[in-house]
C-alpha cells in the first residue's frame, strides 16, 4: 500500500509539473496573442491600416477546424502519463477559447481520470466546489 501511495504522490507531482509548465505557459501565450491581436486592431496615424497583418504578426495559436479525439481515460498508470498529457495538450491547443483558464484545463483533465488518479484529485474538486458555494 505504501508503494501505491508513493506512486500516487509521484503522479500528482508529474501532473502539477505539467500544469505549471505546459498549461500555464500556454495560458501566457494565449494572453500575449490577445495583446498582439489588439495592437493590430488599433490603427496608428503613421501606419496605413492593412486588412491582413504580416504572417509574423498573426496569432501564434492556431484555430483548428479539425475535430480532435478526446483523451483516453487515465487510471494513474505511470506508463500512460506522458501520453495522457500529450492528448490533453492537443485538446487544449485545438480550442484555446474553451480552455482560457488553468481551472478549466484542470477540471477537464480530471474528468478524464479514473481510479487512483481520480481519487488523488478529489480533494481539489472538493476545494473547487467549496469555493464555488462560497462565491454564490
C-alpha positions in Angstrom: 0.0 0.0 0.0 2.9 2.4 0.8 4.3 1.8 -2.7 0.9 2.7 -4.2 0.8 5.9 -2.1 4.3 6.9 -3.4 3.2 6.2 -7.0 0.1 8.4 -6.4 2.2 11.2 -5.0 4.7 11.0 -7.9 1.8 11.1 -10.3 0.5 14.2 -8.6 3.8 15.8 -8.8 4.0 15.0 -12.5 0.5 16.4 -13.1 1.5 19.6 -11.2 4.7 19.9 -13.2 2.8 19.5 -16.4 0.2 22.1 -15.4 2.9 24.5 -14.3 5.0 24.2 -17.5 2.7 23.4 -20.4 -0.7 24.7 -19.2 0.5 27.9 -17.6 2.8 28.7 -20.5 0.0 28.1 -22.9 -2.2 30.4 -21.0 0.5 33.1 -21.0 1.0 32.6 -24.8 -2.8 32.9 -25.3 -2.8 36.2 -23.4 0.2 37.5 -25.4 -1.6 36.6 -28.6 -4.6 38.5 -27.5 -2.5 41.6 -26.8 -0.8 41.3 -30.2 -4.1 41.0 -31.9 -5.4 44.0 -30.0 -2.4 46.0 -31.2 -3.2 45.2 -34.8 -6.8 46.3 -34.4 -5.9 49.8 -33.3 -4.8 51.9 -36.3 -1.8 54.2 -35.8 -1.7 57.6 -37.5 1.7 56.9 -39.1 1.0 53.5 -40.5 -1.7 52.6 -43.1 -4.3 50.1 -42.0 -3.9 46.8 -43.8 -6.6 44.1 -43.8 -4.1 41.3 -43.2 -1.2 41.7 -40.8 2.1 40.2 -41.9 2.5 36.4 -41.2 5.0 37.1 -38.4 2.4 39.3 -36.5 -0.5 36.9 -36.8 -1.7 35.0 -33.8 0.5 32.0 -33.0 -2.3 29.9 -31.5 -3.9 28.2 -34.5 -7.6 27.9 -34.8 -8.4 24.4 -35.9 -11.4 23.3 -37.8 -10.4 19.7 -37.2 -12.1 17.5 -34.6 -9.5 16.4 -32.1 -10.0 13.0 -30.4 -10.9 13.2 -26.8 -8.1 11.8 -24.5 -8.2 8.3 -23.2 -9.3 7.9 -19.6 -6.2 7.9 -17.4 -6.2 5.5 -14.5 -3.0 6.6 -12.9 -0.6 4.1 -14.5 2.7 6.0 -14.9 3.4 4.3 -18.2 0.4 6.2 -19.8 1.1 9.6 -18.1 3.0 11.2 -20.9 0.5 10.0 -23.5 -2.3 11.5 -21.4 -0.6 14.8 -21.1 0.1 14.9 -24.9 -3.6 14.1 -25.6 -4.6 16.9 -23.2 -2.2 19.3 -25.0 -3.8 18.5 -28.3 -7.3 19.3 -27.0 -6.2 22.5 -25.2 -4.4 23.7 -28.3 -7.2 22.9 -30.7 -9.7 25.0 -28.7 -7.9 27.8 -26.8 -11.1 29.8 -26.3 -12.6 26.9 -24.3 -9.5 26.5 -22.2 -8.5 30.0 -21.3 -8.0 29.4 -17.6 -5.9 26.8 -15.7 -9.1 25.9 -13.8 -10.9 24.9 -17.0 -7.9 22.8 -18.1 -7.6 21.1 -14.7 -11.3 20.3 -14.4 -11.3 18.9 -18.0 -8.2 16.7 -17.3 -9.8 15.4 -14.1 -12.9 14.5 -16.0 -10.8 12.0 -17.9 -9.3 10.4 -14.9 -10.4 7.3 -13.1 -9.3 5.0 -10.3 -6.3 6.1 -8.3 -5.6 9.3 -10.4 -9.2 10.5 -9.8 -9.1 9.7 -6.1 -5.9 11.7 -5.9 -7.6 14.7 -7.5 -10.9 14.5 -5.4 -9.6 17.0 -2.7 -9.0 19.5 -5.5 -12.6 19.1 -6.7 -14.0 19.4 -3.2 -12.0 22.7 -2.9 -13.3 24.0 -6.2 -16.9 23.1 -5.1 -16.4 24.8 -1.7 -15.0 27.9 -3.4 -18.0 28.0 -5.8 -20.5 27.6 -3.0 -18.9 30.5 -1.1 -18.9 32.8 -4.1 -22.7 32.3 -4.7 
